Amino acid sequence: MTKLAQWLWALALLGSTWAALTMGALGLELPSSCREVLWPLPAYLLVSAGCYALGTVGYRVATFHDCEDAARELQSQIQEARADLTRRGLRF
Amino acid sequence: MATGTDQVVGLGLVALSLIIFTYYTAWVILLPFIDSQHVIHKYFLPRAYAIAIPLAAGHLLLLFVGIFITYVMLKNQNDTKKTQ
């Protein structure tokens, strides 16, 4: 099962549970405050996901750092490649 | 390294998301369990707005993304026509 299928299954399961509870298909008598919480629940989940995404982006912006070791390694590899190519007769 | 501005902007985004999450959680999840005569209800809009505002915000976001994509694509098209 791919990741997409997993997500779709989970969403379908959650969605049908929510729909059944909201429409009262199960014949449960929920207290009115529970029903008040239940009906905006999809919007709430969406807003939470949005907040998480915004927070992640903000956190990564605040803490990103330069990869100086990697930059040095790449520079040295470029030098090496240039030297090798010059030896084989390529002119830059 | 992340400069001072980056840190301010990033932490500002984190703070904004935390504030929105806390307020929205209090609004949608906690408020129905609090007595409807309580003072706290003065600080929140009617419940229908809990859906309407995110919906409107989402539509605005989609609209702006659409306008941006259209603008970029039209610009690209004009540029390729000029070079040909």
Backbone of each chain as nested JSON, in Angstrom:
{
  "chains": [
    {"id": "A", "residues": [
      {"number": 1, "name": "MET", "atoms": {"N": [0.851, -1.194, 0.0], "CA": [0.0, 0.0, 0.0], "C": [0.882, 1.237, 0.0]}},
      {"number": 2, "name": "THR", "atoms": {"N": [0.616, 2.12, -0.937], "CA": [1.436, 3.334, -0.996], "C": [1.035, 4.304, 0.11]}},
      {"number": 3, "name": "LYS", "atoms": {"N": [1.878, 5.326, 0.276], "CA": [1.596, 6.331, 1.305], "C": [0.304, 7.073, 0.984]}},
      {"number": 4, "name": "LEU", "atoms": {"N": [0.104, 7.329, -0.329], "CA": [-1.11, 8.038, -0.751], "C": [-2.35, 7.246, -0.373]}},
      {"number": 5, "name": "ALA", "atoms": {"N": [-2.308, 5.915, -0.647], "CA": [-3.462, 5.078, -0.332], "C": [-3.721, 5.071, 1.164]}},
      {"number": 6, "name": "GLN", "atoms": {"N": [-2.625, 4.993, 1.957], "CA": [-2.79, 5.021, 3.418], "C": [-3.508, 6.291, 3.852]}},
      {"number": 7, "name": "TRP", "atoms": {"N": [-3.034, 7.444, 3.317], "CA": [-3.647, 8.717, 3.709], "C": [-5.102, 8.762, 3.283]}},
      {"number": 8, "name": "LEU", "atoms": {"N": [-5.372, 8.293, 2.051], "CA": [-6.751, 8.331, 1.569], "C": [-7.651, 7.467, 2.434]}},
      {"number": 9, "name": "TRP", "atoms": {"N": [-7.159, 6.256, 2.795], "CA": [-7.951, 5.375, 3.655], "C": [-8.24, 6.046, 4.997]}},
      {"number": 10, "name": "ALA", "atoms": {"N": [-7.173, 6.601, 5.61], "CA": [-7.358, 7.228, 6.923], "C": [-8.344, 8.383, 6.831]}},
      {"number": 11, "name": "LEU", "atoms": {"N": [-8.197, 9.2, 5.766], "CA": [-9.113, 10.339, 5.606], "C": [-10.542, 9.871, 5.402]}},
      {"number": 12, "name": "ALA", "atoms": {"N": [-10.706, 8.814, 4.57], "CA": [-12.049, 8.307, 4.311], "C": [-12.678, 7.767, 5.598]}},
      {"number": 13, "name": "LEU", "atoms": {"N": [-11.863, 7.05, 6.379], "CA": [-12.345, 6.493, 7.642], "C": [-12.782, 7.606, 8.587]}},
      {"number": 14, "name": "LEU", "atoms": {"N": [-11.876, 8.588, 8.764], "CA": [-12.196, 9.72, 9.641], "C": [-13.426, 10.461, 9.145]}},
      {"number": 15, "name": "GLY", "atoms": {"N": [-13.461, 10.695, 7.823], "CA": [-14.567, 11.451, 7.255], "C": [-15.89, 10.738, 7.435]}},
      {"number": 16, "name": "SER", "atoms": {"N": [-15.891, 9.41, 7.221], "CA": [-17.169, 8.702, 7.341], "C": [-17.599, 8.635, 8.804]}},
      {"number": 17, "name": "THR", "atoms": {"N": [-16.619, 8.466, 9.73], "CA": [-16.97, 8.494, 11.15], "C": [-17.595, 9.831, 11.519]}},
      {"number": 18, "name": "TRP", "atoms": {"N": [-16.933, 10.897, 11.031], "CA": [-17.442, 12.239, 11.336], "C": [-18.838, 12.44, 10.778]}},
      {"number": 19, "name": "ALA", "atoms": {"N": [-19.012, 12.016, 9.505], "CA": [-20.322, 12.194, 8.874], "C": [-21.383, 11.411, 9.626]}},
      {"number": 20, "name": "ALA", "atoms": {"N": [-21.056, 10.16, 9.985], "CA": [-22.038, 9.329, 10.681], "C": [-22.421, 9.936, 12.018]}},
      {"number": 21, "name": "LEU", "atoms": {"N": [-21.394, 10.439, 12.738], "CA": [-21.694, 11.03, 14.052], "C": [-22.496, 12.315, 13.91]}},
      {"number": 22, "name": "THR", "atoms": {"N": [-22.129, 13.127, 12.882], "CA": [-22.817, 14.421, 12.729], "C": [-24.259, 14.237, 12.275]}},
      {"number": 23, "name": "MET", "atoms": {"N": [-24.474, 13.285, 11.333], "CA": [-25.827, 13.057, 10.834], "C": [-26.67, 12.274, 11.841]}},
      {"number": 24, "name": "GLY", "atoms": {"N": [-25.992, 11.73, 12.881], "CA": [-26.744, 10.936, 13.848], "C": [-27.182, 9.594, 13.296]}},
      {"number": 25, "name": "ALA", "atoms": {"N": [-26.387, 9.032, 12.355], "CA": [-26.766, 7.766, 11.736], "C": [-26.658, 6.597, 12.715]}},
      {"number": 26, "name": "LEU", "atoms": {"N": [-25.818, 6.761, 13.744], "CA": [-25.636, 5.647, 14.679], "C": [-26.725, 5.605, 15.756]}},
      {"number": 27, "name": "GLY", "atoms": {"N": [-27.555, 6.647, 15.782], "CA": [-28.616, 6.667, 16.779], "C": [-28.135, 6.976, 18.176]}},
      {"number": 28, "name": "LEU", "atoms": {"N": [-26.905, 7.554, 18.26], "CA": [-26.404, 7.933, 19.58], "C": [-27.005, 9.272, 19.972]}},
      {"number": 29, "name": "GLU", "atoms": {"N": [-27.307, 9.435, 21.252], "CA": [-27.779, 10.722, 21.734], "C": [-26.618, 11.443, 22.389]}},
      {"number": 30, "name": "LEU", "atoms": {"N": [-25.892, 12.249, 21.576], "CA": [-24.762, 12.979, 22.133], "C": [-25.262, 14.234, 22.837]}},
      {"number": 31, "name": "PRO", "atoms": {"N": [-24.566, 14.624, 23.92], "CA": [-24.916, 15.915, 24.54], "C": [-24.677, 17.06, 23.569]}},
      {"number": 32, "name": "SER", "atoms": {"N": [-25.405, 18.157, 23.742], "CA": [-25.377, 19.216, 22.726], "C": [-24.002, 19.853, 22.614]}},
      {"number": 33, "name": "SER", "atoms": {"N": [-23.246, 19.922, 23.761], "CA": [-21.931, 20.54, 23.67], "C": [-20.996, 19.67, 22.829]}},
      {"number": 34, "name": "CYS", "atoms": {"N": [-21.115, 18.343, 22.928], "CA": [-20.308, 17.442, 22.108], "C": [-20.632, 17.639, 20.636]}},
      {"number": 35, "name": "ARG", "atoms": {"N": [-21.934, 17.801, 20.329], "CA": [-22.3, 18.018, 18.931], "C": [-21.769, 19.354, 18.423]}},
      {"number": 36, "name": "GLU", "atoms": {"N": [-21.759, 20.35, 19.313], "CA": [-21.208, 21.653, 18.938], "C": [-19.733, 21.538, 18.577]}},
      {"number": 37, "name": "VAL", "atoms": {"N": [-19.004, 20.684, 19.313], "CA": [-17.587, 20.488, 19.003], "C": [-17.438, 19.686, 17.717]}},
      {"number": 38, "name": "LEU", "atoms": {"N": [-18.347, 18.76, 17.512], "CA": [-18.177, 17.787, 16.424], "C": [-18.301, 18.429, 15.047]}},
      {"number": 39, "name": "TRP", "atoms": {"N": [-19.294, 19.326, 14.867], "CA": [-19.522, 19.74, 13.479], "C": [-18.425, 20.595, 12.87]}},
      {"number": 40, "name": "PRO", "atoms": {"N": [-17.672, 21.452, 13.644], "CA": [-16.582, 22.139, 12.94], "C": [-15.272, 21.375, 12.965]}},
      {"number": 41, "name": "LEU", "atoms": {"N": [-15.295, 20.103, 13.326], "CA": [-14.044, 19.372, 13.515], "C": [-13.156, 19.301, 12.263]}},
      {"number": 42, "name": "PRO", "atoms": {"N": [-13.717, 19.067, 11.046], "CA": [-12.843, 19.064, 9.862], "C": [-12.13, 20.394, 9.674]}},
      {"number": 43, "name": "ALA", "atoms": {"N": [-12.868, 21.5, 9.868], "CA": [-12.234, 22.822, 9.745], "C": [-11.143, 22.962, 10.788]}},
      {"number": 44, "name": "TYR", "atoms": {"N": [-11.413, 22.443, 11.999], "CA": [-10.42, 22.542, 13.055], "C": [-9.153, 21.773, 12.686]}},
      {"number": 45, "name": "LEU", "atoms": {"N": [-9.322, 20.562, 12.157], "CA": [-8.154, 19.768, 11.752], "C": [-7.363, 20.48, 10.666]}},
      {"number": 46, "name": "LEU", "atoms": {"N": [-8.087, 21.072, 9.709], "CA": [-7.431, 21.804, 8.614], "C": [-6.628, 22.982, 9.16]}},
      {"number": 47, "name": "VAL", "atoms": {"N": [-7.251, 23.745, 10.09], "CA": [-6.555, 24.897, 10.66], "C": [-5.328, 24.434, 11.449]}},
      {"number": 48, "name": "SER", "atoms": {"N": [-5.461, 23.317, 12.189], "CA": [-4.318, 22.806, 12.942], "C": [-3.182, 22.429, 12.009]}},
      {"number": 49, "name": "ALA", "atoms": {"N": [-3.521, 21.752, 10.908], "CA": [-2.485, 21.366, 9.946], "C": [-1.806, 22.607, 9.377]}},
      {"number": 50, "name": "GLY", "atoms": {"N": [-2.614, 23.648, 9.084], "CA": [-2.053, 24.89, 8.575], "C": [-1.123, 25.535, 9.577]}},
      {"number": 51, "name": "CYS", "atoms": {"N": [-1.52, 25.541, 10.859], "CA": [-0.678, 26.111, 11.906], "C": [0.63, 25.335, 12.018]}},
      {"number": 52, "name": "TYR", "atoms": {"N": [0.533, 24.009, 11.948], "CA": [1.742, 23.18, 12.031], "C": [2.681, 23.509, 10.875]}},
      {"number": 53, "name": "ALA", "atoms": {"N": [2.116, 23.644, 9.661], "CA": [2.947, 23.938, 8.495], "C": [3.625, 25.297, 8.652]}},
      {"number": 54, "name": "LEU", "atoms": {"N": [2.836, 26.297, 9.09], "CA": [3.386, 27.64, 9.275], "C": [4.491, 27.625, 10.328]}},
      {"number": 55, "name": "GLY", "atoms": {"N": [4.244, 26.913, 11.441], "CA": [5.239, 26.836, 12.504], "C": [6.512, 26.163, 12.041]}},
      {"number": 56, "name": "THR", "atoms": {"N": [6.378, 25.084, 11.261], "CA": [7.56, 24.377, 10.758], "C": [8.399, 25.285, 9.873]}},
      {"number": 57, "name": "VAL", "atoms": {"N": [7.705, 25.996, 8.951], "CA": [8.427, 26.911, 8.059], "C": [9.148, 27.975, 8.876]}},
      {"number": 58, "name": "GLY", "atoms": {"N": [8.438, 28.552, 9.863], "CA": [9.044, 29.588, 10.695], "C": [10.249, 29.077, 11.453]}},
      {"number": 59, "name": "TYR", "atoms": {"N": [10.118, 27.877, 12.039], "CA": [11.212, 27.309, 12.819], "C": [12.431, 27.065, 11.948]}},
      {"number": 60, "name": "ARG", "atoms": {"N": [12.196, 26.524, 10.747], "CA": [13.321, 26.25, 9.845], "C": [13.963, 27.542, 9.359]}},
      {"number": 61, "name": "VAL", "atoms": {"N": [13.136, 28.596, 9.141], "CA": [13.713, 29.889, 8.742], "C": [14.592, 30.428, 9.867]}},
      {"number": 62, "name": "ALA", "atoms": {"N": [14.136, 30.268, 11.113], "CA": [14.876, 30.837, 12.239], "C": [16.175, 30.075, 12.497]}},
      {"number": 63, "name": "THR", "atoms": {"N": [16.235, 28.785, 12.171], "CA": [17.385, 27.979, 12.592], "C": [18.191, 27.415, 11.441]}},
      {"number": 64, "name": "PHE", "atoms": {"N": [17.984, 27.891, 10.212], "CA": [18.769, 27.3, 9.128], "C": [20.228, 27.733, 9.259]}},
      {"number": 65, "name": "HIS", "atoms": {"N": [21.117, 26.905, 8.775], "CA": [22.54, 27.236, 8.908], "C": [23.272, 26.861, 7.642]}},
      {"number": 66, "name": "ASP", "atoms": {"N": [24.424, 27.525, 7.438], "CA": [25.254, 27.22, 6.278], "C": [25.955, 25.888, 6.498]}},
      {"number": 67, "name": "CYS", "atoms": {"N": [26.128, 25.128, 5.4], "CA": [26.851, 23.858, 5.496], "C": [28.287, 24.13, 5.052]}},
      {"number": 68, "name": "GLU", "atoms": {"N": [29.116, 24.64, 5.996], "CA": [30.443, 25.082, 5.588], "C": [31.351, 23.923, 5.205]}},
      {"number": 69, "name": "ASP", "atoms": {"N": [31.235, 22.819, 5.955], "CA": [32.056, 21.645, 5.61], "C": [31.724, 21.148, 4.213]}},
      {"number": 70, "name": "ALA", "atoms": {"N": [30.431, 21.063, 3.941], "CA": [30.001, 20.576, 2.623], "C": [30.475, 21.52, 1.532]}},
      {"number": 71, "name": "ALA", "atoms": {"N": [30.429, 22.848, 1.809], "CA": [30.875, 23.817, 0.809], "C": [32.363, 23.628, 0.525]}},
      {"number": 72, "name": "ARG", "atoms": {"N": [33.158, 23.449, 1.608], "CA": [34.606, 23.226, 1.417], "C": [34.852, 21.968, 0.6]}},
      {"number": 73, "name": "GLU", "atoms": {"N": [34.124, 20.898, 0.938], "CA": [34.312, 19.626, 0.233], "C": [33.995, 19.803, -1.249]}},
      {"number": 74, "name": "LEU", "atoms": {"N": [32.901, 20.513, -1.527], "CA": [32.496, 20.724, -2.91], "C": [33.542, 21.545, -3.649]}},
      {"number": 75, "name": "GLN", "atoms": {"N": [34.053, 22.608, -3.0], "CA": [35.084, 23.43, -3.635], "C": [36.312, 22.586, -3.972]}},
      {"number": 76, "name": "SER", "atoms": {"N": [36.732, 21.749, -3.017], "CA": [37.929, 20.943, -3.269], "C": [37.677, 19.955, -4.401]}},
      {"number": 77, "name": "GLN", "atoms": {"N": [36.456, 19.434, -4.479], "CA": [36.131, 18.513, -5.578], "C": [36.142, 19.228, -6.915]}},
      {"number": 78, "name": "ILE", "atoms": {"N": [35.683, 20.513, -6.908], "CA": [35.713, 21.28, -8.154], "C": [37.157, 21.496, -8.605]}},
      {"number": 79, "name": "GLN", "atoms": {"N": [38.001, 21.853, -7.628], "CA": [39.417, 22.057, -7.952], "C": [40.004, 20.794, -8.569]}},
      {"number": 80, "name": "GLU", "atoms": {"N": [39.709, 19.669, -7.915], "CA": [40.222, 18.367, -8.364], "C": [39.782, 18.081, -9.795]}},
      {"number": 81, "name": "ALA", "atoms": {"N": [38.488, 18.328, -10.05], "CA": [37.953, 18.04, -11.381], "C": [38.587, 18.944, -12.426]}},
      {"number": 82, "name": "ARG", "atoms": {"N": [38.766, 20.233, -12.056], "CA": [39.411, 21.172, -12.985], "C": [40.826, 20.707, -13.309]}},
      {"number": 83, "name": "ALA", "atoms": {"N": [41.57, 20.331, -12.264], "CA": [42.951, 19.891, -12.477], "C": [42.97, 18.673, -13.397]}},
      {"number": 84, "name": "ASP", "atoms": {"N": [42.072, 17.748, -13.117], "CA": [42.014, 16.521, -13.915], "C": [41.701, 16.825, -15.372]}},
      {"number": 85, "name": "LEU", "atoms": {"N": [40.695, 17.727, -15.588], "CA": [40.296, 18.051, -16.959], "C": [41.398, 18.818, -17.682]}},
      {"number": 86, "name": "THR", "atoms": {"N": [42.123, 19.711, -16.95], "CA": [43.212, 20.443, -17.587], "C": [44.303, 19.464, -18.035]}},
      {"number": 87, "name": "ARG", "atoms": {"N": [44.553, 18.455, -17.196], "CA": [45.573, 17.464, -17.524], "C": [45.2, 16.704, -18.798]}},
      {"number": 88, "name": "ARG", "atoms": {"N": [43.883, 16.539, -18.997], "CA": [43.451, 15.815, -20.198], "C": [43.303, 16.724, -21.4]}},
      {"number": 89, "name": "GLY", "atoms": {"N": [43.648, 18.017, -21.252], "CA": [43.692, 18.901, -22.409], "C": [42.468, 19.744, -22.629]}},
      {"number": 90, "name": "LEU", "atoms": {"N": [41.617, 19.905, -21.583], "CA": [40.46, 20.788, -21.744], "C": [40.859, 22.173, -21.271]}},
      {"number": 91, "name": "ARG", "atoms": {"N": [40.521, 23.204, -22.075], "CA": [40.854, 24.563, -21.647], "C": [39.603, 25.272, -21.178]}},
      {"number": 92, "name": "PHE", "atoms": {"N": [39.696, 25.945, -20.019], "CA": [38.54, 26.658, -19.485], "C": [38.502, 28.083, -19.992]}}
    ]},
    {"id": "B", "residues": [
      {"number": 1, "name": "MET", "atoms": {"N": [24.805, 31.48, 7.949], "CA": [23.987, 31.38, 9.161], "C": [22.715, 32.217, 9.019]}},
      {"number": 2, "name": "ALA", "atoms": {"N": [21.728, 31.856, 9.805], "CA": [20.494, 32.652, 9.829], "C": [20.793, 34.003, 10.46]}},
      {"number": 3, "name": "THR", "atoms": {"N": [20.501, 35.063, 9.742], "CA": [20.789, 36.399, 10.271], "C": [19.724, 36.812, 11.282]}},
      {"number": 4, "name": "GLY", "atoms": {"N": [19.921, 38.013, 11.854], "CA": [18.975, 38.482, 12.864], "C": [17.572, 38.598, 12.321]}},
      {"number": 5, "name": "THR", "atoms": {"N": [17.464, 39.137, 11.086], "CA": [16.14, 39.302, 10.476], "C": [15.472, 37.953, 10.283]}},
      {"number": 6, "name": "ASP", "atoms": {"N": [16.259, 36.976, 9.795], "CA": [15.697, 35.634, 9.586], "C": [15.134, 35.08, 10.88]}},
      {"number": 7, "name": "GLN", "atoms": {"N": [15.934, 35.265, 11.972], "CA": [15.471, 34.711, 13.251], "C": [14.207, 35.405, 13.71]}},
      {"number": 8, "name": "VAL", "atoms": {"N": [14.167, 36.744, 13.544], "CA": [12.971, 37.482, 13.975], "C": [11.761, 37.011, 13.176]}},
      {"number": 9, "name": "VAL", "atoms": {"N": [11.938, 36.93, 11.829], "CA": [10.812, 36.528, 10.98], "C": [10.369, 35.109, 11.314]}},
      {"number": 10, "name": "GLY", "atoms": {"N": [11.349, 34.193, 11.45], "CA": [11.019, 32.791, 11.716], "C": [10.305, 32.622, 13.038]}},
      {"number": 11, "name": "LEU", "atoms": {"N": [10.864, 33.256, 14.104], "CA": [10.226, 33.119, 15.408], "C": [8.869, 33.815, 15.418]}},
      {"number": 12, "name": "GLY", "atoms": {"N": [8.756, 34.909, 14.643], "CA": [7.457, 35.561, 14.508], "C": [6.428, 34.625, 13.892]}},
      {"number": 13, "name": "LEU", "atoms": {"N": [6.844, 33.881, 12.845], "CA": [5.919, 32.924, 12.213], "C": [5.509, 31.852, 13.216]}},
      {"number": 14, "name": "VAL", "atoms": {"N": [6.494, 31.333, 13.987], "CA": [6.18, 30.308, 14.994], "C": [5.192, 30.856, 16.005]}},
      {"number": 15, "name": "ALA", "atoms": {"N": [5.465, 32.089, 16.479], "CA": [4.582, 32.69, 17.484], "C": [3.182, 32.879, 16.919]}},
      {"number": 16, "name": "LEU", "atoms": {"N": [3.105, 33.362, 15.656], "CA": [1.805, 33.579, 15.016], "C": [1.021, 32.277, 14.942]}},
      {"number": 17, "name": "SER", "atoms": {"N": [1.708, 31.197, 14.508], "CA": [0.998, 29.924, 14.373], "C": [0.54, 29.423, 15.737]}},
      {"number": 18, "name": "LEU", "atoms": {"N": [1.377, 29.61, 16.768], "CA": [0.982, 29.16, 18.111], "C": [-0.229, 29.951, 18.616]}},
      {"number": 19, "name": "ILE", "atoms": {"N": [-0.2, 31.287, 18.369], "CA": [-1.324, 32.111, 18.829], "C": [-2.611, 31.682, 18.135]}},
      {"number": 20, "name": "ILE", "atoms": {"N": [-2.539, 31.52, 16.794], "CA": [-3.735, 31.118, 16.05], "C": [-4.248, 29.777, 16.558]}},
      {"number": 21, "name": "PHE", "atoms": {"N": [-3.313, 28.824, 16.756], "CA": [-3.727, 27.487, 17.192], "C": [-4.402, 27.544, 18.558]}},
      {"number": 22, "name": "THR", "atoms": {"N": [-3.782, 28.281, 19.509], "CA": [-4.358, 28.346, 20.856], "C": [-5.744, 28.986, 20.828]}},
      {"number": 23, "name": "TYR", "atoms": {"N": [-5.847, 30.119, 20.111], "CA": [-7.118, 30.831, 20.082], "C": [-8.196, 29.979, 19.422]}},
      {"number": 24, "name": "TYR", "atoms": {"N": [-7.827, 29.332, 18.302], "CA": [-8.824, 28.552, 17.572], "C": [-9.26, 27.329, 18.377]}},
      {"number": 25, "name": "THR", "atoms": {"N": [-8.269, 26.702, 19.086], "CA": [-8.617, 25.555, 19.932], "C": [-9.579, 25.98, 21.034]}},
      {"number": 26, "name": "ALA", "atoms": {"N": [-9.263, 27.122, 21.686], "CA": [-10.146, 27.601, 22.745], "C": [-11.54, 27.868, 22.186]}},
      {"number": 27, "name": "TRP", "atoms": {"N": [-11.576, 28.48, 20.987], "CA": [-12.836, 28.873, 20.368], "C": [-13.695, 27.654, 20.027]}},
      {"number": 28, "name": "VAL", "atoms": {"N": [-13.054, 26.677, 19.329], "CA": [-13.841, 25.596, 18.755], "C": [-14.027, 24.443, 19.734]}},
      {"number": 29, "name": "ILE", "atoms": {"N": [-12.97, 24.096, 20.479], "CA": [-13.03, 22.893, 21.303], "C": [-13.494, 23.185, 22.727]}},
      {"number": 30, "name": "LEU", "atoms": {"N": [-12.982, 24.26, 23.326], "CA": [-13.27, 24.47, 24.745], "C": [-14.577, 25.22, 24.996]}},
      {"number": 31, "name": "LEU", "atoms": {"N": [-14.898, 26.173, 24.094], "CA": [-16.014, 27.078, 24.366], "C": [-17.362, 26.376, 24.557]}},
      {"number": 32, "name": "PRO", "atoms": {"N": [-17.689, 25.302, 23.789], "CA": [-18.992, 24.667, 24.006], "C": [-19.16, 24.089, 25.408]}},
      {"number": 33, "name": "PHE", "atoms": {"N": [-18.039, 23.799, 26.081], "CA": [-18.153, 23.186, 27.4], "C": [-18.236, 24.229, 28.515]}},
      {"number": 34, "name": "ILE", "atoms": {"N": [-18.106, 25.519, 28.126], "CA": [-18.189, 26.581, 29.131], "C": [-19.589, 27.163, 29.098]}},
      {"number": 35, "name": "ASP", "atoms": {"N": [-20.097, 27.424, 30.267], "CA": [-21.445, 27.952, 30.419], "C": [-21.67, 29.185, 29.541]}},
      {"number": 36, "name": "SER", "atoms": {"N": [-22.824, 29.245, 28.849], "CA": [-23.016, 30.277, 27.821], "C": [-23.188, 31.665, 28.426]}},
      {"number": 37, "name": "GLN", "atoms": {"N": [-23.358, 31.766, 29.754], "CA": [-23.478, 33.084, 30.387], "C": [-22.111, 33.638, 30.799]}},
      {"number": 38, "name": "HIS", "atoms": {"N": [-21.074, 32.803, 30.656], "CA": [-19.75, 33.172, 31.169], "C": [-19.186, 34.383, 30.416]}},
      {"number": 39, "name": "VAL", "atoms": {"N": [-18.346, 35.183, 31.109], "CA": [-17.773, 36.408, 30.534], "C": [-16.927, 36.096, 29.291]}},
      {"number": 40, "name": "ILE", "atoms": {"N": [-16.284, 34.905, 29.286], "CA": [-15.314, 34.579, 28.24], "C": [-15.955, 34.618, 26.853]}},
      {"number": 41, "name": "HIS", "atoms": {"N": [-17.269, 34.41, 26.774], "CA": [-17.932, 34.394, 25.469], "C": [-17.889, 35.752, 24.776]}},
      {"number": 42, "name": "LYS", "atoms": {"N": [-17.614, 36.822, 25.572], "CA": [-17.522, 38.142, 24.952], "C": [-16.317, 38.246, 24.027]}},
      {"number": 43, "name": "TYR", "atoms": {"N": [-15.277, 37.439, 24.284], "CA": [-14.019, 37.579, 23.541], "C": [-13.987, 36.747, 22.258]}},
      {"number": 44, "name": "PHE", "atoms": {"N": [-15.061, 36.069, 21.953], "CA": [-15.087, 35.249, 20.742], "C": [-16.285, 35.634, 19.881]}},
      {"number": 45, "name": "LEU", "atoms": {"N": [-16.07, 35.558, 18.552], "CA": [-17.171, 35.831, 17.626], "C": [-18.172, 34.682, 17.673]}},
      {"number": 46, "name": "PRO", "atoms": {"N": [-19.365, 34.88, 17.077], "CA": [-20.317, 33.767, 16.997], "C": [-19.707, 32.547, 16.309]}},
      {"number": 47, "name": "ARG", "atoms": {"N": [-20.275, 31.39, 16.597], "CA": [-19.655, 30.14, 16.197], "C": [-19.586, 29.937, 14.69]}},
      {"number": 48, "name": "ALA", "atoms": {"N": [-20.537, 30.506, 13.956], "CA": [-20.527, 30.303, 12.501], "C": [-19.255, 30.857, 11.881]}},
      {"number": 49, "name": "TYR", "atoms": {"N": [-18.694, 31.916, 12.497], "CA": [-17.471, 32.509, 11.959], "C": [-16.284, 31.568, 12.088]}},
      {"number": 50, "name": "ALA", "atoms": {"N": [-16.347, 30.608, 13.014], "CA": [-15.248, 29.655, 13.174], "C": [-15.033, 28.852, 11.897]}},
      {"number": 51, "name": "ILE", "atoms": {"N": [-16.114, 28.704, 11.093], "CA": [-15.966, 28.052, 9.792], "C": [-15.754, 29.088, 8.702]}},
      {"number": 52, "name": "ALA", "atoms": {"N": [-16.508, 30.19, 8.787], "CA": [-16.52, 31.158, 7.677], "C": [-15.166, 31.814, 7.477]}},
      {"number": 53, "name": "ILE", "atoms": {"N": [-14.489, 32.169, 8.578], "CA": [-13.208, 32.881, 8.439], "C": [-12.134, 32.0, 7.799]}},
      {"number": 54, "name": "PRO", "atoms": {"N": [-11.902, 30.742, 8.3], "CA": [-10.918, 29.896, 7.612], "C": [-11.275, 29.629, 6.155]}},
      {"number": 55, "name": "LEU", "atoms": {"N": [-12.577, 29.48, 5.874], "CA": [-13.032, 29.239, 4.494], "C": [-12.681, 30.432, 3.615]}},
      {"number": 56, "name": "ALA", "atoms": {"N": [-12.993, 31.634, 4.108], "CA": [-12.686, 32.847, 3.337], "C": [-11.182, 32.988, 3.152]}},
      {"number": 57, "name": "ALA", "atoms": {"N": [-10.419, 32.7, 4.213], "CA": [-8.963, 32.823, 4.124], "C": [-8.405, 31.846, 3.095]}},
      {"number": 58, "name": "GLY", "atoms": {"N": [-8.946, 30.61, 3.114], "CA": [-8.5, 29.61, 2.145], "C": [-8.809, 30.035, 0.723]}},
      {"number": 59, "name": "HIS", "atoms": {"N": [-10.015, 30.599, 0.518], "CA": [-10.381, 31.039, -0.823], "C": [-9.482, 32.175, -1.299]}},
      {"number": 60, "name": "LEU", "atoms": {"N": [-9.204, 33.126, -0.38], "CA": [-8.313, 34.233, -0.742], "C": [-6.938, 33.712, -1.131]}},
      {"number": 61, "name": "LEU", "atoms": {"N": [-6.444, 32.753, -0.322], "CA": [-5.119, 32.168, -0.594], "C": [-5.098, 31.53, -1.976]}},
      {"number": 62, "name": "LEU", "atoms": {"N": [-6.114, 30.704, -2.266], "CA": [-6.183, 30.042, -3.572], "C": [-6.254, 31.067, -4.696]}},
      {"number": 63, "name": "LEU", "atoms": {"N": [-7.046, 32.139, -4.441], "CA": [-7.194, 33.185, -5.454], "C": [-5.851, 33.824, -5.752]}},
      {"number": 64, "name": "PHE", "atoms": {"N": [-5.098, 34.16, -4.691], "CA": [-3.818, 34.827, -4.905], "C": [-2.817, 33.889, -5.576]}},
      {"number": 65, "name": "VAL", "atoms": {"N": [-2.826, 32.607, -5.172], "CA": [-1.936, 31.641, -5.825], "C": [-2.268, 31.542, -7.309]}},
      {"number": 66, "name": "GLY", "atoms": {"N": [-3.585, 31.507, -7.613], "CA": [-4.012, 31.428, -9.006], "C": [-3.576, 32.649, -9.798]}},
      {"number": 67, "name": "ILE", "atoms": {"N": [-3.773, 33.846, -9.207], "CA": [-3.376, 35.074, -9.894], "C": [-1.871, 35.072, -10.139]}},
      {"number": 68, "name": "PHE", "atoms": {"N": [-1.117, 34.654, -9.126], "CA": [0.345, 34.638, -9.254], "C": [0.784, 33.707, -10.375]}},
      {"number": 69, "name": "ILE", "atoms": {"N": [0.203, 32.475, -10.391], "CA": [0.585, 31.496, -11.419], "C": [0.23, 32.016, -12.806]}},
      {"number": 70, "name": "THR", "atoms": {"N": [-0.997, 32.605, -12.934], "CA": [-1.4, 33.153, -14.231], "C": [-0.432, 34.231, -14.691]}},
      {"number": 71, "name": "TYR", "atoms": {"N": [-0.08, 35.133, -13.753], "CA": [0.826, 36.227, -14.075], "C": [2.167, 35.692, -14.566]}},
      {"number": 72, "name": "VAL", "atoms": {"N": [2.731, 34.712, -13.814], "CA": [4.047, 34.181, -14.178], "C": [3.998, 33.49, -15.536]}},
      {"number": 73, "name": "MET", "atoms": {"N": [2.926, 32.712, -15.769], "CA": [2.841, 31.981, -17.04], "C": [2.679, 32.928, -18.22]}},
      {"number": 74, "name": "LEU", "atoms": {"N": [1.824, 33.962, -18.04], "CA": [1.648, 34.929, -19.126], "C": [2.956, 35.645, -19.434]}},
      {"number": 75, "name": "LYS", "atoms": {"N": [3.673, 35.999, -18.366], "CA": [4.944, 36.702, -18.537], "C": [5.931, 35.809, -19.304]}},
      {"number": 76, "name": "ASN", "atoms": {"N": [6.007, 34.541, -18.903], "CA": [6.907, 33.601, -19.582], "C": [6.564, 33.491, -21.059]}},
      {"number": 77, "name": "GLN", "atoms": {"N": [5.242, 33.393, -21.344], "CA": [4.797, 33.259, -22.729], "C": [5.25, 34.462, -23.566]}},
      {"number": 78, "name": "ASN", "atoms": {"N": [5.04, 35.67, -22.998], "CA": [5.457, 36.877, -23.708], "C": [6.958, 36.887, -23.949]}},
      {"number": 79, "name": "ASP", "atoms": {"N": [7.726, 36.464, -22.908], "CA": [9.181, 36.477, -23.04], "C": [9.635, 35.537, -24.145]}},
      {"number": 80, "name": "THR", "atoms": {"N": [9.058, 34.321, -24.211], "CA": [9.496, 33.373, -25.238], "C": [9.109, 33.876, -26.632]}},
      {"number": 81, "name": "LYS", "atoms": {"N": [7.964, 34.582, -26.723], "CA": [7.563, 35.123, -28.028], "C": [8.572, 36.168, -28.502]}},
      {"number": 82, "name": "LYS", "atoms": {"N": [9.038, 37.011, -27.541], "CA": [9.976, 38.061, -27.885], "C": [11.292, 37.473, -28.392]}},
      {"number": 83, "name": "THR", "atoms": {"N": [11.764, 36.402, -27.739], "CA": [13.069, 35.861, -28.106], "C": [13.029, 35.133, -29.432]}},
      {"number": 84, "name": "GLN", "atoms": {"N": [11.849, 34.645, -29.823], "CA": [11.774, 33.873, -31.065], "C": [11.871, 34.762, -32.298]}}
    ]}
  ]
}
